[in-house]
Amino acid sequence: MPRPSRPEIETEIADSAAALFARQGFAHTSLQQIADAVGYSKAGLLHHFPSKDAIYQAAVAAARDYAQAIHDRVEALPVGSSRDRAVLEAALDFTLARPGVSTLVDSLTSDDKLGDLVDIGTVSLAAFGIDPATVDEARIIRVTSATAGLKAAAMMSLQAKMAQQWRGHILDAAMGALGYS
């Protein structure tokens, strides 16, 4: 098996760290805990990132970039079931590929870092065609329920090693939460 590339290693580090940040908060996660989670020494970790904050920023950047990419991909589609399904499919793919970063975005546990995560949430809502200042509350609740359920089911599918087998069911359930049959 070929050695992982530097970007692959850094993706693994950022994703594992993001899961720790989501669970414990930024302030309560140490570099040593991150190193232990990825199987590197602290020095090896610092070879890839100069600080814990740099790791956090890499995780946030991955989430922000992906949220923006989803938004850009669906922006031209009219608001409705086709657009919603495209956003949900992309969100599911991201959650399966980057479970730690996906969990971090939903955690909102780190008050000193909350602004970064709120911005990502705003872009994510915009992908569904939602302006939080003007949309009806029922739509925001449906989208929040659909995406939260999708992410929870995706995490369960990863633990059960059934991600591809459950993919269609997860998407159908999320669409159902949005009110589509």
N, C-alpha and C positions, 0 to 999 in steps of 0.2 A: 504494500500500500504506500502511495507517495506521501511525502511529508506535507503537512498543511502549509499553505502559503502564509506570508505575514498578514495579509488582509483577512484570511480565514481565521487565524489565531486571534487577531484583534476583534473580530466579530464574536468569536466564542467568549472572549474575556468580557466584552461589553454586555453580551446577553446574560452571562452568568452573574455579573455584577448587578445588572438591572434587576434580576430576580431577587437578589439579596437586598438591594435598596428598597424594592417594593415591599418585602416582608419585614424588614427591620428599620427602614428609614435610612436616609443618607448619613446622618450624624452617627448612627449606631452600627454602621458597617465599616469594618477596618480593611485596610489593604491586605492584611494577613488572611482574613476570611475570604476575600476575593481570590487570593492566590491559592488557598486551599481548595476552593470550589472548582478551579480550573486545573489544578494539579501542577502549578508552577511555584517556584520560590518567589518570595517578595521581590528579590532582585530581578528575576526573570520577568515578572509582571511590569516592573518599572522600566524594563528595557523596551516595552511596547507603549507604555503610557507614563508620563512623568509624574502623575498624581492621581489620587482618587477622584478628584474633581474632573480631570481629563477623561477618565473612564466614564463618569456620569455624563459628561457632555457628549461623548461618542454615542452613548445609548440614546440620549435625547435627540441627537442629530439624526440617528437612524430612524427613530419614530417620526420625527418632524418631516424628514425627506420622504418617507413612505406615505405618510398622510397627505403630503402635498402632491405626490405622484398620483395617488388615488384620485384626489380632487381634480387634478389636471386631466386625468384620463376620462372622467365622467362629466366634467363641467358642461360639455356641449349637449349631453343627453337631457331630454326633458325630465323634470321631476316625475317620478312614478316607479312602477314595479321594475322596469328594466334597469333603470339607474340604481335603484335600491339593491337589486340583486348583484349588479356589478360591484358596488361598494362592499357588500357583504362577502362576496367571493374573494375580493382582494384582501379584506380584513382577515378572513379565515386563512388565506395563504400566508399572510404576514404572521399571524399568531402561531401557525404551525412551524414556520421557519424561524421565528424569533420570539419564543414564548416568554423569555425574561423581559425583553423590551416591551412586549405587549402588556405584560402584567404591570410593569412600571407605569405605563401611561394611565392605567386605571386605578393605580394605588392612591395617588394624591396624599401620601403619608408624610412627605418631606416639606413642611411649610416654607422653609427657606428656598425651596426649589419649585414651589407651586406654580409660579408664573410660566415656566417652561412647559409644564404639562397642560395648563389651561389653554395656552396657544395651540397646542396640538389638538385638544378637544374641539376648539373652535373651527379649525380646518377640517376636522373629521365631520362635524355637524354640517359644515358647508358642502361637503361631498354629497350629503343626502339632500342638499338644497335647502338647508335650514339656516335662517338668520335668527339666533337666539333672542334678539330684541323684538322680532315681529311675528314669529311663528306661534301657532297655538300650542299650549302645553301638552296636549294629548299626543301630538306628533313627536315632541322631544322625548316624552316618556316612552312611547313605542320604540323609537330608535335606540334609546338608552337600554331598554329591556332586551331588544333584539341583539344588540352588540354585546351586552354583558352575558347573555345566555350563550351566544355564539362562542365567546372567548372561554367561558366555563366549560362548555361541551368540548371545545377544541383541546383544552388542557386535559380533560378526562380521556379524550381519544389518544392523546400522546402517551399518557400513563398506561393505557390499555394496549398500546401499540396497534391501534385500530384507526389511525387518522384517515387513511384513504377509504376504508370501508364505511366509516361514519360520515364522511364529508357531505354527501348528498342529504342525509338526514339532518345534519346540523344546519345546512343552508335552508332546507324546507322549514325547520322549526323557527329559524330566525325570520324568514319571510312571513311565517304565520304570526309571529309577534308583531310584525308591522301591519297585520290585517289582511294579508294576501292569502288566498286559499291554495 
